[in-house]
Amino acid sequence: FRSHQPILSFADLYDTKLFLYKTGCFYRTKLDLWLQEEGIFPGNITYLGTLDNILNCIKANLGVSVMVKTFADEYTKNNIIKHYPINKKDASVITSFIYHRNSIMTSSLKAFIDNLHKLKDAPIKIGNR
């Protein structure tokens, strides 16, 4: 296996094979935006349909990807792959808890929503859209 050089800046992705999830993935969209902002237009991109396929390509040392750290944790713990954190300003992701509008508000669902409100620095918006 050849060792992949550390990704220190977006410019390091210019000649690197990227494995990305198909259209509609937040992380793919975010990476596309970051690269566009940096003026980098990589030409070696493979789009795959599952995270397992992407992780298998990374494990085989075929290139790099961007994904939620927890998806790759098992492999980073075993030193099979490495991860490089993204700058905090770029790593922010809005995550929504959703449920059907006609769901019965059980005590456990209410307690869960109440705990969401208690999270520090987490803007919680409950209601219909």
Residue pairs with C-beta under 8 A, 6 or more apart in sequence:
1 61
2 61
3 61
4 16
4 61
4 64
4 82
5 12
6 12
6 82
6 84
7 13
7 16
7 64
7 84
10 34
10 35
10 38
10 40
11 38
11 40
13 35
13 40
13 42
13 64
14 40
14 42
15 42
15 44
16 42
16 44
16 63
16 64
17 44
17 45
17 46
17 62
17 63
17 64
18 31
18 42
18 44
18 45
18 46
18 63
18 64
18 65
19 45
19 46
19 48
19 53
19 54
19 57
19 58
19 62
19 63
19 64
19 65
20 27
20 28
20 31
20 45
20 46
20 47
20 48
20 54
20 65
20 66
21 27
21 28
21 47
21 48
21 49
21 51
21 54
21 67
22 28
22 47
22 48
22 49
23 47
26 93
27 66
27 67
27 68
28 66
30 66
30 90
31 66
34 90
35 41
35 42
44 63
46 57
46 63
48 54
48 57
51 67
51 71
54 65
54 67
55 65
55 71
55 72
55 75
55 81
57 63
57 65
58 64
58 65
58 72
58 75
58 81
59 75
59 80
59 81
66 86
69 76
69 83
69 85
72 81
72 83
75 81
76 82
76 83
85 91
97 112
97 113
97 116
99 109
101 128
103 109
113 126
116 122
116 124
117 124
